[in-house]
Amino acid sequence: MHKKEEYYKLKSIFRDDVKLKLSISIKLSSKKKYLKINLINSMNNLNSSLDSLSKNFKIDIYKGVFS
């Protein structure tokens, strides 16, 4: 068994072939506990882009582009 299979647990949620959420669980040392990180596709939950929302609410910090 590879370390990757023992260490990480990935769970995806899709709707109409679009990924809505990716959950990554990482095993903590020898314990049976996991640290969980959720990545959520904001475009499917908000009616406009994060860049637009930050401009509309006059926030000085803007979201950059991730590739």
C-alpha positions as a printed Julia matrix, in Angstrom:
67×3 Matrix{Float64}:
   0.0    0.0     0.0
   1.33   3.45   -0.9
   1.67   6.18    1.7
  -0.65   8.36   -0.41
  -3.51   5.85    0.0
  -3.02   5.71    3.78
  -2.47   9.43    4.33
  -5.03  11.26    2.14
  -8.76  10.84    1.68
 -10.39  12.74   -1.19
 -14.13  13.24   -1.65
 -15.69  15.24   -4.51
 -19.23  16.49   -4.95
 -20.45  17.12   -8.51
 -23.62  18.5   -10.05
 -24.13  18.33  -13.83
 -20.45  17.38  -14.36
 -19.27  20.5   -12.48
 -17.2   20.03   -9.33
 -18.9   21.86   -6.46
 -16.71  20.78   -3.56
 -13.51  18.85   -2.9
 -12.84  17.6     0.63
  -9.29  16.58    1.52
  -8.72  14.69    4.76
  -5.14  14.23    5.99
  -4.32  11.61    8.59
  -2.64  13.04   11.68
   0.44  10.97   12.66
  -0.45   7.62   14.22
  -3.8    8.79   15.59
  -7.07   7.84   13.97
  -7.93  11.53   13.52
  -7.97  13.52   10.29
  -7.52  17.19    9.44
 -10.18  18.15    6.88
  -9.89  20.9     4.26
 -12.86  21.84    2.06
 -12.38  23.59   -1.28
 -15.63  25.06   -2.6
 -16.29  26.31   -6.12
 -17.64  29.79   -5.29
 -19.02  30.43   -8.81
 -21.72  27.83   -8.16
 -22.76  29.38   -4.84
 -22.63  33.13   -5.58
 -24.49  35.12   -8.25
 -21.33  36.94   -9.38
 -17.57  36.52   -9.31
 -15.53  37.18   -6.16
 -13.82  40.04   -8.0
 -17.21  41.65   -8.76
 -18.43  41.16   -5.2
 -15.32  42.77   -3.71
 -15.73  45.79   -6.03
 -19.45  46.1    -5.23
 -18.75  46.09   -1.49
 -15.8   48.49   -1.97
 -13.24  46.13   -0.46
  -9.59  47.08   -1.08
  -8.34  43.5    -1.27
  -9.26  41.71   -4.5
  -9.16  38.05   -5.38
  -6.5   37.14   -7.92
  -6.77  34.63  -10.73
  -5.83  31.02   -9.94
  -4.78  28.73  -12.77
